[in-house]
Amino acid sequence: MKIRKPKLSDGRRIWRLVRDSGVLDINSAYCYLLQCRDYADTAAVAEDADGLAGFVTGYRPPERPDVWFVWQIGVAPRARGQGLAKRLLRDVLTRHDDLRHVEATIEPGNQASRALFASLANELSAPMLESDGFEAHHFPDGHEPEPRIHIGPFSPPYRERPLGGPVLNRLSEVRQ
Ligand SMILES: CC(C)(COP(=O)(O)OP(=O)(O)OC[C@H]1O[C@@H](n2cnc3c(N)ncnc32)[C@H](O)[C@@H]1OP(=O)(O)O)[C@@H](O)C(=O)NCCC(=O)NCCS
């Protein structure tokens, strides 16, 4: 499984994975092209012999640049339950020593997503708080509310303590 920054050619592959997830909101293909071209530094894709296995997209809010807002994360059904979503999150965090917070919005019923971010908070030894995000009335189409979760602050260097393994000073060491 190779994890890397997305390229423009990944935009349409991400769009297909989102469409096939049946869970994620599907945005226009143009939107994913923008993510892959202009926000690649805060995104990651995973691919194996069968193609795109997962992705994460996000951005740093201009007025809060120490926050990484995770816009969407998805793993193909064949690759779930193997730690891939966590690896995608780590891949982006490893690139940015100046990040102190992670945010996302999660539909209340999405237990997998909630468990993923709770696991990340645990790994970062940081609290995970929930607050108002986007409420149902903000959407035009009867969309579920999307409460915001906030993880942080956490301190760089981003440390991970694998069970039974050494304390690593930087996640980049994990990938070597
Ligand atoms: C949410 C999603 C990205 C998780 O991907 P994944 O690669 O299977 O997740 P991981 O294997 O990295 O698991 C990370 C943690 O979440 C937990 N988790 C993952 N799926 C879970 C589920 N269905 N139920 C409960 N916990 C779950 C894992 O146990 C793990 O916890 P741990 O680190 O404490 O052991 C994947 O299920 C998915 O693509 N779902 C559809 C799209 C979606 O809902 N995206 C999120 C909203 S933006």
The ligand as a Gaussian input file, in Angstrom:
#p B3LYP/6-31G(d) Opt

LIG

0 1
 C      -14.458000       5.749000       8.546000
 C      -13.452000       4.986000       7.661000
 C      -12.665000       6.011000       6.846000
 C      -12.482000       4.198000       8.580000
 O      -11.489000       3.597000       7.744000
 P      -10.593000       2.371000       8.233000
 O       -9.374000       2.324000       7.390000
 O      -11.430000       1.136000       8.294000
 O      -10.230000       2.817000       9.722000
 P       -8.984000       2.290000      10.575000
 O       -8.766000       0.832000      10.281000
 O       -7.819000       3.204000      10.395000
 O       -9.532000       2.406000      12.066000
 C       -9.237000       3.537000      12.873000
 C       -9.944000       3.350000      14.215000
 O      -11.365000       3.437000      14.025000
 C      -11.991000       2.236000      14.486000
 N      -13.044000       1.884000      13.535000
 C      -12.954000       1.867000      12.183000
 N      -14.119000       1.465000      11.644000
 C      -14.943000       1.236000      12.692000
 C      -16.299000       0.807000      12.769000
 N      -17.027000       0.519000      11.674000
 N      -16.844000       0.683000      14.000000
 C      -16.141000       0.973000      15.132000
 N      -14.835000       1.396000      15.096000
 C      -14.278000       1.507000      13.900000
 C      -10.915000       1.197000      14.488000
 O      -11.163000       0.166000      15.428000
 C       -9.682000       1.994000      14.840000
 O       -9.616000       2.188000      16.218000
 P       -8.256000       1.834000      17.036000
 O       -7.159000       2.641000      16.356000
 O       -8.554000       2.275000      18.429000
 O       -8.042000       0.364000      16.879000
 C      -14.173000       3.971000       6.735000
 O      -15.020000       3.152000       7.505000
 C      -14.988000       4.626000       5.622000
 O      -14.457000       4.929000       4.562000
 N      -16.306000       4.816000       5.864000
 C      -17.166000       5.448000       4.854000
 C      -16.823000       6.918000       4.675000
 C      -16.935000       7.698000       5.976000
 O      -17.827000       7.491000       6.765000
 N      -15.984000       8.642000       6.170000
 C      -15.941000       9.495000       7.351000
 C      -16.799000      10.709000       7.244000
 S      -15.943000      12.048000       6.453000

